[in-house]
């Protein structure tokens, strides 16, 4: 008997969770991101900040 890999169930769970979150916020990605930021801030967990900025993002015209 061939067994399905467990990865299929993990991927299916990821898709289900993503769908549930999207439905909760009416598909509004900005609302999803804002909610995640608020939950992170309330969690009290440290947030990593780079010591330097990404110079490629700061160049004009590129």
C-alpha positions as CSV (number, residue, x, y, z in Angstrom):
1,X,0.0,0.0,0.0
2,X,1.3,3.4,-0.9
3,X,1.1,6.0,1.8
4,X,0.6,9.7,1.1
5,X,3.4,11.8,2.4
6,X,2.6,13.8,5.6
7,X,3.7,17.0,3.7
8,X,0.4,16.9,1.9
9,X,-1.5,17.3,5.1
10,X,0.8,20.0,6.3
11,X,0.4,21.9,3.1
12,X,-3.4,21.4,3.2
13,X,-3.4,22.8,6.7
14,X,-1.4,25.9,5.7
15,X,-3.9,26.5,2.8
16,X,-6.9,26.1,5.2
17,X,-5.4,28.5,7.7
18,X,-4.6,31.1,5.0
19,X,-8.1,30.8,3.7
20,X,-9.6,31.3,7.2
21,X,-7.5,34.3,7.9
22,X,-8.3,35.8,4.5
23,X,-12.1,35.3,5.1
24,X,-11.9,36.8,8.6
25,X,-10.5,40.1,7.1
26,X,-12.5,40.0,3.8
27,X,-9.4,39.4,1.8
28,X,-7.9,42.8,2.9
29,X,-4.2,42.2,3.1
30,X,-3.6,45.6,4.8
31,X,-6.0,44.6,7.6
32,X,-4.3,41.2,8.0
33,X,-0.9,42.9,8.3
34,X,-2.2,45.5,10.8
35,X,-3.7,42.8,12.9
36,X,-0.5,40.8,12.8
37,X,1.5,43.9,13.8
38,X,-0.8,44.6,16.7
39,X,-0.6,41.1,18.0
40,X,3.2,41.1,17.7
41,X,3.4,44.4,19.6
42,X,1.1,43.1,22.4
43,X,3.1,39.8,22.6
44,X,6.0,41.5,24.3
45,X,8.4,39.5,22.2
46,X,11.6,41.2,20.9
47,X,11.5,42.4,17.3
48,X,14.7,42.2,15.4
49,X,15.9,45.4,13.8
50,X,18.9,45.5,11.4
51,X,21.8,47.6,12.4
52,X,22.0,49.0,8.9
53,X,19.5,49.8,6.2
54,X,19.3,48.0,2.9
55,X,21.2,50.4,0.7
56,X,19.6,49.0,-2.5
57,X,16.2,50.1,-1.3
58,X,17.4,53.6,-0.6
59,X,18.8,54.3,-4.1
60,X,16.6,56.5,-6.3
61,X,15.6,55.4,-9.7
62,X,16.0,51.7,-9.0
